Each structure stands twice: as structure tokens, then as C-alpha cells.
Amino acid sequence: MTSRKFHDGRHDGLQPLESLDLDRVTSFPDLLRAMSRTAFSGRSLGEAFEVMLAMVDDPDCKVVMTLSGAMTIAKMGKVITKMIDTGMVQAIVSTGALMAHGLSEAIGMVHYRHDPRMSDEELFARGYNRVYDTLEMEANLNYVEEFSRRALDVLGDQLLSSEIVCRALGRVLAEGTRGSGVLRSAYEKGVPVYVPAFTDSELGLDVSTWAMKRAQAAGEAQDPMDLFSALPRYNPYLDLNSFARFALGAKRLGVFTIGGGVPRNWAQEVGPYIEITNHRLGTSLRPPRYQYAVRICPEPTHWGGLSGCTYSEGVSWGKFVPESEGGRFAEVYADATTVWPLLIKAVVDERAAKSRARDARPDAEARPRPVAVAHGRLEEPRGPHAAPSGAPAARTASGRPRKVKAKPRP
């Protein structure tokens, strides 16, 4: 049997771990930095914090946020709006359901906690739609449809895409007296919102029934089955090429992903899309690939689905910059509702602290403080340039008070 030589990790350049000392944690950034020196999902979240900070603070990076899962009905909507309002993201790719449930909240509707004593049959009879432990009232979705119809009426016969519809909804929210909402923040900040699987959502159904109502009002649908021939003027390729232009216009790209599904793949396929365009059409565009990437998703990799695939796997498709060329990735295998708020709170607080530190160095602090003199007697300076309470007055090199000859009284 070959004998082993026991190494010390320090000699092999390994990074030592540190026990999480809560007595030394005074802020969310402190907590996540400390967690990055622990293990398992805690370490992953701490590493995600560092990559997220680098991504949102890179002035040449445009960040795409992809969203799946019922995050707005799970009351994560204000986390999304905080990210938009603070300039963390420049484009959003989402499921339509997530936007619809967020719109329900934005127009004043309420979601409720499910009472497990109520069966699903009873919920249906009472007009409650269950999403695991939370309820969306069917009446809410009817109000969403009425609101959406007002925005669509303004668009009229315009050729539609999900980006155009979401921007119109955001505009109506912003121009009204409604509260905050994802689509409102996106409209006000000029952040495009794309819903690639648009017909797989309440919003898609609303656009379809809106087109049916227009056909019915015009007398074009004499039979109920004729209504299903009343198609809205909608072209999803407007979204595809709008997003491609967005990505091509970025010096660097970053992506922040909740979950996976269609939004994740649709956003990530922009690199391969441009690459095959070059190959098939003879163009020479630079394929946009993501240099930064952070995702939160509990999906394991061994099931083989897109939601669980690693960023390293995406490198093989030409979707990401390899780590060997500067790519920075972090993947957190966890329920987003438990770790997403912690991550964004830490990023927001860290950026705010940096901003306060910059603001704490005004020009006035660099100027010498004037010394006040009253009739030959040294006084502490007063006013905005005064020394803090208890601070010594100006003194000579020997430590004695500096004397200034006063002018005689007139």
C-alpha cells in the first residue's frame, strides 16, 4: 500500500473557512460576506452577493432579469421593483402569469393565504384560484382584464408584441393614481419587459378576448365559433429582434435569473441566434454572451431540464463567457422566496453605503477651518466649518494655541 503524505491546506493554497460569528455582523452585506466563508447554500448565497455587486456596478454591463414561478403572487413584486428603480436591471424576460399576478396587485387587488380546510372543489365554487398556499381570486383577473382592455384600446390596430403590450400597461399605471408595480417601474425606467410564451398567460388570453370583442362589435362573428378566427395583430418576432438589438448594443451582458423555464432559455439563446445569423446570412456581428450570471433555483442538475442546467453547460452552447476568459457565475440552489430578498437587500445596502461614503467627502472638508479671533483672544471657530464639539482649536507645531493679532476697534 502506498503511503500518503498528509498536507496542510495552507501549503496547497486552499481557502480556509470561518465560523459564522453573528457578533461581528452588523448589516446585511456583513452577513452575506461572512456566509461566503462558510459552506453549502450559505456559501453559494455569499458568492452570489459578490458576483451580483460586480455585475450591477459595472458601468458597461447591461443586466437582464429572467423570472419564472409565481413570484408576484408570492409577494416578491416589490423586490423586483426595487431592482428596477435602483437601476440593477435594464431588461426583463418573464412568464406572463408572473406579470398578470403583479398587475392584479398593482391595481389594488389582494391575494389571500389559503385555508387548508377548504378543498379545491370548494375553492373553485367560490372563485378562488390556488397557487400552492396562496389564493388569487378569479374576480381579480376580471379586473385585470378590464384594465388591460383600456390599455389595448389605446393601441388599437397597432401590430402588437409582448414588449408593446407590457409598456402600454405600464404607461396606464404610471399615468393613473395607482400604487407601485413591476410594469409601472419598468415603464418609468425605460426597461423593456418581454413575455416569450405570451399566450400561456392571463395577459395572452386578455389580448385574445379583446380581439374577439372587437370582431363581435364589428359584426364579424355571427357564430360563437367564428370568434376563434378573430386573431389579434400580434407578432412574437418583434420581441425576438428587439431583444437581439438590445443585447447587441451592450458592451457586456449580465443575467439574473429566478427559476428557469422559457424566460431563462429565451434570454440565453441570443448568443446562438446571432451566431447562426452570421453563419447563414454572411453577417459578422459579435455574438453577445453573458459575462456575469447569478441564478436562484432549486432545480437539480441531474434531471436534465433547462431550469437546472449549470452556466458551465451553457458555455458549450455559446451562451456565456467561459470563466477562463473572465466569466463570473454564481448559482444558488434554494427557494427564491427565502434567499432573494436577503441578496437584494444586501446589494441595495452595500451600494447605499458606498454612495454615502462618497458624499461624506465634500469640498468643505478638504478646506482648512478658519480660526475666529475676538480682540486678541483665541476662540473656537463657529458655523459650518467649526471643529466638532470637544475638538481642539488650531495650534502651533509646539502645541500652543495659535495667536492672531486682532485689529483695533474703530
Buried (B, 14 or more C-beta within 10 A) or exposed (E): EEEEEEEEEEEEEEEEEEEBEEEEBEEBBBBBBBBBBBEEBBBBBBBBBBBBBBBBEBEEBBBBBBBBBBBBBBBBBBBBBBBBBBEBBBBBBBBBBBBBBBBBBBBEBEBEEBEEEBEEEEBEEEBBBEBEEBBBBEEBBEBBBEBBBEBBEEBEEEEBBBBBBBBBBBBBBBEEEBEBBBBBBBBBBEBBBBBBBBBBBBBBBBBBBBBBBBBBEEEEBEEEEEBEEBEBEBEBEBBBEBBBEBBBEBEBBBBBBBBBBBBBBBBBBBBBBBBEBEEEEEEEEEBBBBBBBBBBBBBEBEEEEBBBBEBBEBBEBBBBBBEEEEBBBBBBBBEBBEBBBBBBBBBBBBBEEEEEEEEEEEEEEEEEBEBBBEEEEBEBBEEEBEBEEEEEBBEEEEEEEEEEEEEEEE
